[in-house]
């Protein structure tokens, strides 16, 4: 065992044990696809998907935008008053990114620009 291995074991004992046992496996269920094949998978993946209030909040840049979304969803009876209050409290206490990373335009479009 060399110095690097000892240091790694000391810093990450559980991970080192898992690696030594060889019990860790990772299943890979994807591969590189051409544009058309990727497009077909994306369209099937999100077929019938209806974004929820969190999806919309994750697109907001400001607290004002987020509050507008919450107000609108509550008025449209898409969310309950109680849930709207919980969302407003979280927004006020933890900020807009507490709902998750910002979703940019074309978030659901997996096609990559070259």
Jmol script that loads the backbone (N, CA, C; Angstrom):
load data "model"
ATOM      1  N   UNK A   1       0.858  -1.167   0.000  1.00  0.00           N
ATOM      2  CA  UNK A   1       0.000   0.000   0.000  1.00  0.00           C
ATOM      3  C   UNK A   1       0.906   1.233   0.000  1.00  0.00           C
ATOM      4  N   UNK A   2       0.718   2.112  -0.961  1.00  0.00           N
ATOM      5  CA  UNK A   2       1.549   3.304  -1.024  1.00  0.00           C
ATOM      6  C   UNK A   2       0.922   4.453  -0.217  1.00  0.00           C
ATOM      7  N   UNK A   3       1.641   5.549  -0.139  1.00  0.00           N
ATOM      8  CA  UNK A   3       1.209   6.702   0.654  1.00  0.00           C
ATOM      9  C   UNK A   3      -0.147   7.233   0.207  1.00  0.00           C
ATOM     10  N   UNK A   4      -0.384   7.302  -1.098  1.00  0.00           N
ATOM     11  CA  UNK A   4      -1.654   7.824  -1.611  1.00  0.00           C
ATOM     12  C   UNK A   4      -2.827   6.956  -1.162  1.00  0.00           C
ATOM     13  N   UNK A   5      -2.631   5.643  -1.169  1.00  0.00           N
ATOM     14  CA  UNK A   5      -3.690   4.728  -0.747  1.00  0.00           C
ATOM     15  C   UNK A   5      -4.012   4.907   0.728  1.00  0.00           C
ATOM     16  N   UNK A   6      -2.971   5.048   1.559  1.00  0.00           N
ATOM     17  CA  UNK A   6      -3.177   5.256   2.990  1.00  0.00           C
ATOM     18  C   UNK A   6      -3.928   6.562   3.244  1.00  0.00           C
ATOM     19  N   UNK A   7      -3.527   7.586   2.546  1.00  0.00           N
ATOM     20  CA  UNK A   7      -4.171   8.901   2.711  1.00  0.00           C
ATOM     21  C   UNK A   7      -5.633   8.830   2.266  1.00  0.00           C
ATOM     22  N   UNK A   8      -5.874   8.165   1.140  1.00  0.00           N
ATOM     23  CA  UNK A   8      -7.246   8.015   0.637  1.00  0.00           C
ATOM     24  C   UNK A   8      -8.103   7.266   1.653  1.00  0.00           C
ATOM     25  N   UNK A   9      -7.551   6.157   2.193  1.00  0.00           N
ATOM     26  CA  UNK A   9      -8.276   5.362   3.183  1.00  0.00           C
ATOM     27  C   UNK A   9      -8.617   6.185   4.421  1.00  0.00           C
ATOM     28  N   UNK A  10      -7.679   7.011   4.844  1.00  0.00           N
ATOM     29  CA  UNK A  10      -7.904   7.828   6.024  1.00  0.00           C
ATOM     30  C   UNK A  10      -8.974   8.885   5.766  1.00  0.00           C
ATOM     31  N   UNK A  11      -8.940   9.479   4.584  1.00  0.00           N
ATOM     32  CA  UNK A  11      -9.891  10.547   4.257  1.00  0.00           C
ATOM     33  C   UNK A  11     -11.282   9.996   3.941  1.00  0.00           C
ATOM     34  N   UNK A  12     -11.343   8.827   3.289  1.00  0.00           N
ATOM     35  CA  UNK A  12     -12.609   8.253   2.839  1.00  0.00           C
ATOM     36  C   UNK A  12     -12.688   6.773   3.208  1.00  0.00           C
ATOM     37  N   UNK A  13     -12.810   6.464   4.491  1.00  0.00           N
ATOM     38  CA  UNK A  13     -12.753   5.057   4.893  1.00  0.00           C
ATOM     39  C   UNK A  13     -13.868   4.198   4.300  1.00  0.00           C
ATOM     40  N   UNK A  14     -15.080   4.692   4.261  1.00  0.00           N
ATOM     41  CA  UNK A  14     -16.188   3.887   3.730  1.00  0.00           C
ATOM     42  C   UNK A  14     -16.051   3.652   2.230  1.00  0.00           C
ATOM     43  N   UNK A  15     -15.681   4.696   1.512  1.00  0.00           N
ATOM     44  CA  UNK A  15     -15.495   4.563   0.076  1.00  0.00           C
ATOM     45  C   UNK A  15     -14.351   3.595  -0.226  1.00  0.00           C
ATOM     46  N   UNK A  16     -13.263   3.714   0.516  1.00  0.00           N
ATOM     47  CA  UNK A  16     -12.127   2.814   0.309  1.00  0.00           C
ATOM     48  C   UNK A  16     -12.546   1.365   0.535  1.00  0.00           C
ATOM     49  N   UNK A  17     -13.341   1.137   1.575  1.00  0.00           N
ATOM     50  CA  UNK A  17     -13.802  -0.226   1.857  1.00  0.00           C
ATOM     51  C   UNK A  17     -14.667  -0.761   0.718  1.00  0.00           C
ATOM     52  N   UNK A  18     -15.567   0.069   0.226  1.00  0.00           N
ATOM     53  CA  UNK A  18     -16.425  -0.361  -0.883  1.00  0.00           C
ATOM     54  C   UNK A  18     -15.592  -0.701  -2.112  1.00  0.00           C
ATOM     55  N   UNK A  19     -14.591   0.123  -2.401  1.00  0.00           N
ATOM     56  CA  UNK A  19     -13.748  -0.122  -3.565  1.00  0.00           C
ATOM     57  C   UNK A  19     -12.935  -1.399  -3.404  1.00  0.00           C
ATOM     58  N   UNK A  20     -12.426  -1.634  -2.196  1.00  0.00           N
ATOM     59  CA  UNK A  20     -11.643  -2.840  -1.949  1.00  0.00           C
ATOM     60  C   UNK A  20     -12.491  -4.100  -2.077  1.00  0.00           C
ATOM     61  N   UNK A  21     -13.746  -4.017  -1.630  1.00  0.00           N
ATOM     62  CA  UNK A  21     -14.637  -5.175  -1.700  1.00  0.00           C
ATOM     63  C   UNK A  21     -15.108  -5.438  -3.119  1.00  0.00           C
ATOM     64  N   UNK A  22     -15.068  -4.430  -3.946  1.00  0.00           N
ATOM     65  CA  UNK A  22     -15.525  -4.577  -5.316  1.00  0.00           C
ATOM     66  C   UNK A  22     -17.024  -4.743  -5.432  1.00  0.00           C
ATOM     67  N   UNK A  23     -17.740  -4.314  -4.403  1.00  0.00           N
ATOM     68  CA  UNK A  23     -19.191  -4.505  -4.384  1.00  0.00           C
ATOM     69  C   UNK A  23     -19.950  -3.364  -5.054  1.00  0.00           C
ATOM     70  N   UNK A  24     -19.240  -2.350  -5.482  1.00  0.00           N
ATOM     71  CA  UNK A  24     -19.892  -1.193  -6.071  1.00  0.00           C
ATOM     72  C   UNK A  24     -19.976  -1.375  -7.583  1.00  0.00           C
ATOM     73  N   UNK A  25     -21.173  -1.299  -8.101  1.00  0.00           N
ATOM     74  CA  UNK A  25     -21.346  -1.353  -9.551  1.00  0.00           C
ATOM     75  C   UNK A  25     -22.228  -0.195  -9.984  1.00  0.00           C
ATOM     76  N   UNK A  26     -22.008   0.247 -11.179  1.00  0.00           N
ATOM     77  CA  UNK A  26     -22.788   1.341 -11.741  1.00  0.00           C
ATOM     78  C   UNK A  26     -23.370   0.873 -13.059  1.00  0.00           C
ATOM     79  N   UNK A  27     -24.668   0.975 -13.184  1.00  0.00           N
ATOM     80  CA  UNK A  27     -25.337   0.571 -14.417  1.00  0.00           C
ATOM     81  C   UNK A  27     -25.399   1.787 -15.348  1.00  0.00           C
ATOM     82  N   UNK A  28     -24.956   1.612 -16.549  1.00  0.00           N
ATOM     83  CA  UNK A  28     -25.015   2.675 -17.545  1.00  0.00           C
ATOM     84  C   UNK A  28     -26.079   2.268 -18.556  1.00  0.00           C
ATOM     85  N   UNK A  29     -27.103   3.116 -18.676  1.00  0.00           N
ATOM     86  CA  UNK A  29     -28.197   2.759 -19.567  1.00  0.00           C
ATOM     87  C   UNK A  29     -28.422   3.816 -20.643  1.00  0.00           C
ATOM     88  N   UNK A  30     -27.327   4.439 -21.078  1.00  0.00           N
ATOM     89  CA  UNK A  30     -27.458   5.402 -22.157  1.00  0.00           C
ATOM     90  C   UNK A  30     -26.237   5.321 -23.054  1.00  0.00           C
ATOM     91  N   UNK A  31     -26.361   5.926 -24.200  1.00  0.00           N
ATOM     92  CA  UNK A  31     -25.243   5.981 -25.126  1.00  0.00           C
ATOM     93  C   UNK A  31     -25.420   7.211 -25.996  1.00  0.00           C
ATOM     94  N   UNK A  32     -24.399   7.527 -26.748  1.00  0.00           N
ATOM     95  CA  UNK A  32     -24.488   8.671 -27.647  1.00  0.00           C
ATOM     96  C   UNK A  32     -25.438   8.331 -28.794  1.00  0.00           C
ATOM     97  N   UNK A  33     -26.340   9.232 -29.062  1.00  0.00           N
ATOM     98  CA  UNK A  33     -27.306   9.014 -30.134  1.00  0.00           C
ATOM     99  C   UNK A  33     -27.222  10.139 -31.143  1.00  0.00           C
ATOM    100  N   UNK A  34     -27.630   9.848 -32.372  1.00  0.00           N
ATOM    101  CA  UNK A  34     -27.685  10.921 -33.349  1.00  0.00           C
ATOM    102  C   UNK A  34     -28.874  11.830 -33.017  1.00  0.00           C
ATOM    103  N   UNK A  35     -28.944  12.981 -33.659  1.00  0.00           N
ATOM    104  CA  UNK A  35     -29.964  13.979 -33.344  1.00  0.00           C
ATOM    105  C   UNK A  35     -31.387  13.473 -33.418  1.00  0.00           C
ATOM    106  N   UNK A  36     -31.727  12.724 -34.444  1.00  0.00           N
ATOM    107  CA  UNK A  36     -33.097  12.243 -34.628  1.00  0.00           C
ATOM    108  C   UNK A  36     -33.484  11.242 -33.548  1.00  0.00           C
ATOM    109  N   UNK A  37     -32.589  10.299 -33.248  1.00  0.00           N
ATOM    110  CA  UNK A  37     -32.871   9.307 -32.209  1.00  0.00           C
ATOM    111  C   UNK A  37     -33.025   9.976 -30.850  1.00  0.00           C
ATOM    112  N   UNK A  38     -32.154  10.951 -30.550  1.00  0.00           N
ATOM    113  CA  UNK A  38     -32.229  11.670 -29.285  1.00  0.00           C
ATOM    114  C   UNK A  38     -33.542  12.440 -29.186  1.00  0.00           C
ATOM    115  N   UNK A  39     -33.942  13.053 -30.295  1.00  0.00           N
ATOM    116  CA  UNK A  39     -35.198  13.814 -30.332  1.00  0.00           C
ATOM    117  C   UNK A  39     -36.391  12.909 -30.042  1.00  0.00           C
ATOM    118  N   UNK A  40     -36.387  11.707 -30.600  1.00  0.00           N
ATOM    119  CA  UNK A  40     -37.477  10.760 -30.361  1.00  0.00           C
ATOM    120  C   UNK A  40     -37.557  10.357 -28.898  1.00  0.00           C
ATOM    121  N   UNK A  41     -36.421  10.124 -28.277  1.00  0.00           N
ATOM    122  CA  UNK A  41     -36.407   9.752 -26.865  1.00  0.00           C
ATOM    123  C   UNK A  41     -36.929  10.893 -26.010  1.00  0.00           C
ATOM    124  N   UNK A  42     -36.488  12.116 -26.292  1.00  0.00           N
ATOM    125  CA  UNK A  42     -36.935  13.275 -25.522  1.00  0.00           C
ATOM    126  C   UNK A  42     -38.434  13.455 -25.651  1.00  0.00           C
ATOM    127  N   UNK A  43     -38.956  13.348 -26.856  1.00  0.00           N
ATOM    128  CA  UNK A  43     -40.388  13.557 -27.035  1.00  0.00           C
ATOM    129  C   UNK A  43     -41.195  12.482 -26.314  1.00  0.00           C
ATOM    130  N   UNK A  44     -40.682  11.254 -26.252  1.00  0.00           N
ATOM    131  CA  UNK A  44     -41.376  10.188 -25.519  1.00  0.00           C
ATOM    132  C   UNK A  44     -41.254  10.400 -24.010  1.00  0.00           C
ATOM    133  N   UNK A  45     -40.089  10.852 -23.570  1.00  0.00           N
ATOM    134  CA  UNK A  45     -39.844  11.050 -22.150  1.00  0.00           C
ATOM    135  C   UNK A  45     -40.801  12.067 -21.545  1.00  0.00           C
ATOM    136  N   UNK A  46     -41.044  13.159 -22.247  1.00  0.00           N
ATOM    137  CA  UNK A  46     -41.869  14.232 -21.705  1.00  0.00           C
ATOM    138  C   UNK A  46     -43.287  14.243 -22.264  1.00  0.00           C
ATOM    139  N   UNK A  47     -43.649  13.198 -23.001  1.00  0.00           N
ATOM    140  CA  UNK A  47     -44.999  13.110 -23.546  1.00  0.00           C
ATOM    141  C   UNK A  47     -45.995  13.042 -22.391  1.00  0.00           C
ATOM    142  N   UNK A  48     -46.940  13.956 -22.382  1.00  0.00           N
ATOM    143  CA  UNK A  48     -47.955  13.987 -21.347  1.00  0.00           C
ATOM    144  C   UNK A  48     -47.491  14.623 -20.054  1.00  0.00           C
ATOM    145  N   UNK A  49     -46.235  15.086 -20.012  1.00  0.00           N
ATOM    146  CA  UNK A  49     -45.710  15.718 -18.799  1.00  0.00           C
ATOM    147  C   UNK A  49     -46.312  17.099 -18.653  1.00  0.00           C
ATOM    148  N   UNK A  50     -46.805  17.398 -17.472  1.00  0.00           N
ATOM    149  CA  UNK A  50     -47.386  18.698 -17.191  1.00  0.00           C
ATOM    150  C   UNK A  50     -46.552  19.358 -16.094  1.00  0.00           C
ATOM    151  N   UNK A  51     -45.858  20.460 -16.418  1.00  0.00           N
ATOM    152  CA  UNK A  51     -45.005  21.102 -15.412  1.00  0.00           C
ATOM    153  C   UNK A  51     -45.807  21.515 -14.179  1.00  0.00           C
ATOM    154  N   UNK A  52     -45.181  21.403 -13.021  1.00  0.00           N
ATOM    155  CA  UNK A  52     -45.851  21.833 -11.791  1.00  0.00           C
ATOM    156  C   UNK A  52     -45.295  23.189 -11.357  1.00  0.00           C
ATOM    157  N   UNK A  53     -45.765  23.686 -10.235  1.00  0.00           N
ATOM    158  CA  UNK A  53     -45.382  25.019  -9.767  1.00  0.00           C
ATOM    159  C   UNK A  53     -43.872  25.114  -9.547  1.00  0.00           C
ATOM    160  N   UNK A  54     -43.256  24.047  -9.081  1.00  0.00           N
ATOM    161  CA  UNK A  54     -41.806  24.066  -8.851  1.00  0.00           C
ATOM    162  C   UNK A  54     -41.054  24.234 -10.174  1.00  0.00           C
ATOM    163  N   UNK A  55     -41.522  23.566 -11.224  1.00  0.00           N
ATOM    164  CA  UNK A  55     -40.896  23.733 -12.545  1.00  0.00           C
ATOM    165  C   UNK A  55     -40.912  25.201 -12.965  1.00  0.00           C
ATOM    166  N   UNK A  56     -42.034  25.867 -12.738  1.00  0.00           N
ATOM    167  CA  UNK A  56     -42.145  27.281 -13.098  1.00  0.00           C
ATOM    168  C   UNK A  56     -41.282  28.161 -12.197  1.00  0.00           C
ATOM    169  N   UNK A  57     -41.251  27.857 -10.914  1.00  0.00           N
ATOM    170  CA  UNK A  57     -40.440  28.652  -9.981  1.00  0.00           C
ATOM    171  C   UNK A  57     -38.957  28.542 -10.327  1.00  0.00           C
ATOM    172  N   UNK A  58     -38.546  27.392 -10.800  1.00  0.00           N
ATOM    173  CA  UNK A  58     -37.132  27.204 -11.140  1.00  0.00           C
ATOM    174  C   UNK A  58     -36.714  27.993 -12.372  1.00  0.00           C
ATOM    175  N   UNK A  59     -37.670  28.555 -13.086  1.00  0.00           N
ATOM    176  CA  UNK A  59     -37.346  29.391 -14.242  1.00  0.00           C
ATOM    177  C   UNK A  59     -37.266  30.873 -13.870  1.00  0.00           C
ATOM    178  N   UNK A  60     -37.663  31.213 -12.657  1.00  0.00           N
ATOM    179  CA  UNK A  60     -37.705  32.611 -12.221  1.00  0.00           C
ATOM    180  C   UNK A  60     -36.312  33.143 -11.907  1.00  0.00           C
ATOM    181  N   UNK A  61     -36.163  34.462 -12.147  1.00  0.00           N
ATOM    182  CA  UNK A  61     -34.923  35.142 -11.803  1.00  0.00           C
ATOM    183  C   UNK A  61     -35.057  35.963 -10.532  1.00  0.00           C
ATOM    184  N   UNK A  62     -36.270  36.401 -10.219  1.00  0.00           N
ATOM    185  CA  UNK A  62     -36.462  37.305  -9.089  1.00  0.00           C
ATOM    186  C   UNK A  62     -37.539  36.776  -8.148  1.00  0.00           C
ATOM    187  N   UNK A  63     -37.524  37.302  -6.930  1.00  0.00           N
ATOM    188  CA  UNK A  63     -38.559  36.958  -5.958  1.00  0.00           C
ATOM    189  C   UNK A  63     -39.922  37.433  -6.444  1.00  0.00           C
ATOM    190  N   UNK A  64     -39.950  38.580  -7.110  1.00  0.00           N
ATOM    191  CA  UNK A  64     -41.213  39.111  -7.629  1.00  0.00           C
ATOM    192  C   UNK A  64     -41.820  38.159  -8.655  1.00  0.00           C
ATOM    193  N   UNK A  65     -40.988  37.660  -9.559  1.00  0.00           N
ATOM    194  CA  UNK A  65     -41.466  36.694 -10.558  1.00  0.00           C
ATOM    195  C   UNK A  65     -42.022  35.442  -9.865  1.00  0.00           C
ATOM    196  N   UNK A  66     -41.292  34.964  -8.873  1.00  0.00           N
ATOM    197  CA  UNK A  66     -41.708  33.748  -8.170  1.00  0.00           C
ATOM    198  C   UNK A  66     -43.035  33.966  -7.445  1.00  0.00           C
ATOM    199  N   UNK A  67     -43.190  35.110  -6.795  1.00  0.00           N
ATOM    200  CA  UNK A  67     -44.448  35.403  -6.110  1.00  0.00           C
ATOM    201  C   UNK A  67     -45.607  35.507  -7.096  1.00  0.00           C
ATOM    202  N   UNK A  68     -45.348  36.057  -8.272  1.00  0.00           N
ATOM    203  CA  UNK A  68     -46.386  36.117  -9.314  1.00  0.00           C
ATOM    204  C   UNK A  68     -46.830  34.719  -9.722  1.00  0.00           C
ATOM    205  N   UNK A  69     -45.879  33.829  -9.884  1.00  0.00           N
ATOM    206  CA  UNK A  69     -46.196  32.447 -10.260  1.00  0.00           C
ATOM    207  C   UNK A  69     -47.046  31.793  -9.179  1.00  0.00           C
ATOM    208  N   UNK A  70     -46.642  31.950  -7.935  1.00  0.00           N
ATOM    209  CA  UNK A  70     -47.391  31.350  -6.822  1.00  0.00           C
ATOM    210  C   UNK A  70     -48.803  31.925  -6.771  1.00  0.00           C
ATOM    211  N   UNK A  71     -48.921  33.253  -6.890  1.00  0.00           N
ATOM    212  CA  UNK A  71     -50.243  33.901  -6.871  1.00  0.00           C
ATOM    213  C   UNK A  71     -51.130  33.376  -7.994  1.00  0.00           C
ATOM    214  N   UNK A  72     -50.552  33.292  -9.192  1.00  0.00           N
ATOM    215  CA  UNK A  72     -51.318  32.837 -10.353  1.00  0.00           C
ATOM    216  C   UNK A  72     -51.790  31.394 -10.161  1.00  0.00           C
ATOM    217  N   UNK A  73     -50.870  30.524  -9.748  1.00  0.00           N
ATOM    218  CA  UNK A  73     -51.227  29.111  -9.572  1.00  0.00           C
ATOM    219  C   UNK A  73     -52.293  28.947  -8.494  1.00  0.00           C
ATOM    220  N   UNK A  74     -52.226  29.769  -7.465  1.00  0.00           N
ATOM    221  CA  UNK A  74     -53.235  29.709  -6.403  1.00  0.00           C
ATOM    222  C   UNK A  74     -54.595  30.195  -6.919  1.00  0.00           C
ATOM    223  N   UNK A  75     -54.599  31.309  -7.665  1.00  0.00           N
ATOM    224  CA  UNK A  75     -55.859  31.843  -8.218  1.00  0.00           C
ATOM    225  C   UNK A  75     -56.512  30.868  -9.187  1.00  0.00           C
ATOM    226  N   UNK A  76     -55.712  30.150  -9.924  1.00  0.00           N
ATOM    227  CA  UNK A  76     -56.222  29.193 -10.902  1.00  0.00           C
ATOM    228  C   UNK A  76     -56.571  27.845 -10.265  1.00  0.00           C
ATOM    229  N   UNK A  77     -56.436  27.768  -8.943  1.00  0.00           N
ATOM    230  CA  UNK A  77     -56.687  26.527  -8.197  1.00  0.00           C
ATOM    231  C   UNK A  77     -55.792  25.372  -8.653  1.00  0.00           C
ATOM    232  N   UNK A  78     -54.599  25.710  -9.098  1.00  0.00           N
ATOM    233  CA  UNK A  78     -53.620  24.686  -9.469  1.00  0.00           C
ATOM    234  C   UNK A  78     -52.874  24.208  -8.226  1.00  0.00           C
ATOM    235  N   UNK A  79     -52.825  25.079  -7.188  1.00  0.00           N
ATOM    236  CA  UNK A  79     -52.244  24.723  -5.897  1.00  0.00           C
ATOM    237  C   UNK A  79     -53.166  25.238  -4.803  1.00  0.00           C
ATOM    238  N   UNK A  80     -53.113  24.592  -3.651  1.00  0.00           N
ATOM    239  CA  UNK A  80     -53.965  25.009  -2.529  1.00  0.00           C
ATOM    240  C   UNK A  80     -53.393  26.263  -1.863  1.00  0.00           C
ATOM    241  N   UNK A  81     -54.235  26.939  -1.116  1.00  0.00           N
ATOM    242  CA  UNK A  81     -53.800  28.125  -0.379  1.00  0.00           C
ATOM    243  C   UNK A  81     -52.712  27.744   0.622  1.00  0.00           C
ATOM    244  N   UNK A  82     -52.890  26.608   1.277  1.00  0.00           N
ATOM    245  CA  UNK A  82     -51.899  26.152   2.254  1.00  0.00           C
ATOM    246  C   UNK A  82     -50.542  25.916   1.583  1.00  0.00           C
ATOM    247  N   UNK A  83     -50.557  25.253   0.434  1.00  0.00           N
ATOM    248  CA  UNK A  83     -49.304  24.992  -0.289  1.00  0.00           C
ATOM    249  C   UNK A  83     -48.691  26.302  -0.767  1.00  0.00           C
ATOM    250  N   UNK A  84     -49.514  27.227  -1.231  1.00  0.00           N
ATOM    251  CA  UNK A  84     -49.024  28.539  -1.671  1.00  0.00           C
ATOM    252  C   UNK A  84     -48.323  29.242  -0.514  1.00  0.00           C
ATOM    253  N   UNK A  85     -48.892  29.174   0.676  1.00  0.00           N
ATOM    254  CA  UNK A  85     -48.280  29.803   1.846  1.00  0.00           C
ATOM    255  C   UNK A  85     -46.937  29.157   2.170  1.00  0.00           C
ATOM    256  N   UNK A  86     -46.873  27.832   2.067  1.00  0.00           N
ATOM    257  CA  UNK A  86     -45.609  27.121   2.308  1.00  0.00           C
ATOM    258  C   UNK A  86     -44.544  27.549   1.300  1.00  0.00           C
ATOM    259  N   UNK A  87     -44.948  27.671   0.036  1.00  0.00           N
ATOM    260  CA  UNK A  87     -44.005  28.093  -1.004  1.00  0.00           C
ATOM    261  C   UNK A  87     -43.513  29.509  -0.755  1.00  0.00           C
ATOM    262  N   UNK A  88     -44.418  30.409  -0.368  1.00  0.00           N
ATOM    263  CA  UNK A  88     -44.028  31.798  -0.082  1.00  0.00           C
ATOM    264  C   UNK A  88     -43.054  31.859   1.096  1.00  0.00           C
ATOM    265  N   UNK A  89     -43.318  31.039   2.119  1.00  0.00           N
ATOM    266  CA  UNK A  89     -42.441  31.026   3.285  1.00  0.00           C
ATOM    267  C   UNK A  89     -41.051  30.532   2.883  1.00  0.00           C
ATOM    268  N   UNK A  90     -41.006  29.455   2.122  1.00  0.00           N
ATOM    269  CA  UNK A  90     -39.711  28.929   1.669  1.00  0.00           C
ATOM    270  C   UNK A  90     -38.990  29.968   0.821  1.00  0.00           C
ATOM    271  N   UNK A  91     -39.712  30.613  -0.060  1.00  0.00           N
ATOM    272  CA  UNK A  91     -39.141  31.637  -0.924  1.00  0.00           C
ATOM    273  C   UNK A  91     -38.527  32.757  -0.091  1.00  0.00           C
ATOM    274  N   UNK A  92     -39.254  33.211   0.903  1.00  0.00           N
ATOM    275  CA  UNK A  92     -38.800  34.315   1.753  1.00  0.00           C
ATOM    276  C   UNK A  92     -37.602  33.906   2.607  1.00  0.00           C
ATOM    277  N   UNK A  93     -37.657  32.709   3.190  1.00  0.00           N
ATOM    278  CA  UNK A  93     -36.621  32.279   4.115  1.00  0.00           C
ATOM    279  C   UNK A  93     -35.361  31.737   3.433  1.00  0.00           C
ATOM    280  N   UNK A  94     -35.553  31.025   2.323  1.00  0.00           N
ATOM    281  CA  UNK A  94     -34.415  30.326   1.715  1.00  0.00           C
ATOM    282  C   UNK A  94     -34.038  30.828   0.328  1.00  0.00           C
ATOM    283  N   UNK A  95     -34.922  31.601  -0.303  1.00  0.00           N
ATOM    284  CA  UNK A  95     -34.597  32.142  -1.621  1.00  0.00           C
ATOM    285  C   UNK A  95     -35.084  31.288  -2.772  1.00  0.00           C
ATOM    286  N   UNK A  96     -34.998  31.849  -3.950  1.00  0.00           N
ATOM    287  CA  UNK A  96     -35.542  31.226  -5.157  1.00  0.00           C
ATOM    288  C   UNK A  96     -34.823  29.932  -5.530  1.00  0.00           C
ATOM    289  N   UNK A  97     -33.505  29.853  -5.306  1.00  0.00           N
ATOM    290  CA  UNK A  97     -32.770  28.650  -5.699  1.00  0.00           C
ATOM    291  C   UNK A  97     -32.989  27.486  -4.739  1.00  0.00           C
ATOM    292  N   UNK A  98     -33.725  27.714  -3.658  1.00  0.00           N
ATOM    293  CA  UNK A  98     -34.025  26.603  -2.747  1.00  0.00           C
ATOM    294  C   UNK A  98     -34.976  25.599  -3.390  1.00  0.00           C
ATOM    295  N   UNK A  99     -35.594  25.982  -4.513  1.00  0.00           N
ATOM    296  CA  UNK A  99     -36.497  25.079  -5.227  1.00  0.00           C
ATOM    297  C   UNK A  99     -35.742  24.227  -6.241  1.00  0.00           C
ATOM    298  N   UNK A 100     -34.471  24.519  -6.413  1.00  0.00           N
ATOM    299  CA  UNK A 100     -33.643  23.768  -7.356  1.00  0.00           C
ATOM    300  C   UNK A 100     -32.894  24.722  -8.273  1.00  0.00           C
ATOM    301  N   UNK A 101     -31.969  24.168  -9.015  1.00  0.00           N
ATOM    302  CA  UNK A 101     -31.174  24.967  -9.943  1.00  0.00           C
ATOM    303  C   UNK A 101     -32.074  25.608 -10.989  1.00  0.00           C
ATOM    304  N   UNK A 102     -31.621  26.712 -11.532  1.00  0.00           N
ATOM    305  CA  UNK A 102     -32.399  27.437 -12.530  1.00  0.00           C
ATOM    306  C   UNK A 102     -32.551  26.598 -13.788  1.00  0.00           C
ATOM    307  N   UNK A 103     -33.764  26.519 -14.286  1.00  0.00           N
ATOM    308  CA  UNK A 103     -34.027  25.853 -15.564  1.00  0.00           C
ATOM    309  C   UNK A 103     -33.981  26.917 -16.646  1.00  0.00           C
ATOM    310  N   UNK A 104     -33.091  26.743 -17.567  1.00  0.00           N
ATOM    311  CA  UNK A 104     -32.944  27.698 -18.668  1.00  0.00           C
ATOM    312  C   UNK A 104     -33.880  27.328 -19.810  1.00  0.00           C
ATOM    313  N   UNK A 105     -33.974  28.219 -20.797  1.00  0.00           N
ATOM    314  CA  UNK A 105     -34.746  27.915 -21.994  1.00  0.00           C
ATOM    315  C   UNK A 105     -34.222  26.625 -22.602  1.00  0.00           C
ATOM    316  N   UNK A 106     -35.100  25.870 -23.211  1.00  0.00           N
ATOM    317  CA  UNK A 106     -34.765  24.587 -23.845  1.00  0.00           C
ATOM    318  C   UNK A 106     -34.263  23.547 -22.845  1.00  0.00           C
ATOM    319  N   UNK A 107     -34.654  23.675 -21.587  1.00  0.00           N
ATOM    320  CA  UNK A 107     -34.239  22.709 -20.563  1.00  0.00           C
ATOM    321  C   UNK A 107     -34.616  21.281 -20.950  1.00  0.00           C
ATOM    322  N   UNK A 108     -35.777  21.121 -21.540  1.00  0.00           N
ATOM    323  CA  UNK A 108     -36.251  19.783 -21.883  1.00  0.00           C
ATOM    324  C   UNK A 108     -35.799  19.329 -23.259  1.00  0.00           C
ATOM    325  N   UNK A 109     -35.075  20.163 -23.953  1.00  0.00           N
ATOM    326  CA  UNK A 109     -34.587  19.827 -25.277  1.00  0.00           C
ATOM    327  C   UNK A 109     -33.149  19.356 -25.142  1.00  0.00           C
ATOM    328  N   UNK A 110     -32.905  18.077 -25.316  1.00  0.00           N
ATOM    329  CA  UNK A 110     -31.574  17.526 -25.118  1.00  0.00           C
ATOM    330  C   UNK A 110     -30.662  17.673 -26.335  1.00  0.00           C
ATOM    331  N   UNK A 111     -31.164  18.253 -27.404  1.00  0.00           N
ATOM    332  CA  UNK A 111     -30.317  18.439 -28.578  1.00  0.00           C
ATOM    333  C   UNK A 111     -29.212  19.422 -28.224  1.00  0.00           C
ATOM    334  N   UNK A 112     -28.013  19.091 -28.595  1.00  0.00           N
ATOM    335  CA  UNK A 112     -26.874  19.955 -28.283  1.00  0.00           C
ATOM    336  C   UNK A 112     -26.455  20.711 -29.525  1.00  0.00           C
ATOM    337  N   UNK A 113     -26.114  21.956 -29.312  1.00  0.00           N
ATOM    338  CA  UNK A 113     -25.628  22.771 -30.424  1.00  0.00           C
ATOM    339  C   UNK A 113     -24.138  22.520 -30.594  1.00  0.00           C
ATOM    340  N   UNK A 114     -23.735  22.345 -31.825  1.00  0.00           N
ATOM    341  CA  UNK A 114     -22.292  22.129 -32.098  1.00  0.00           C
ATOM    342  C   UNK A 114     -21.658  23.389 -32.565  1.00  0.00           C
TER     343      UNK A 114
END
end "model"
wireframe off; spacefill off
backbone 0.3
color backbone group
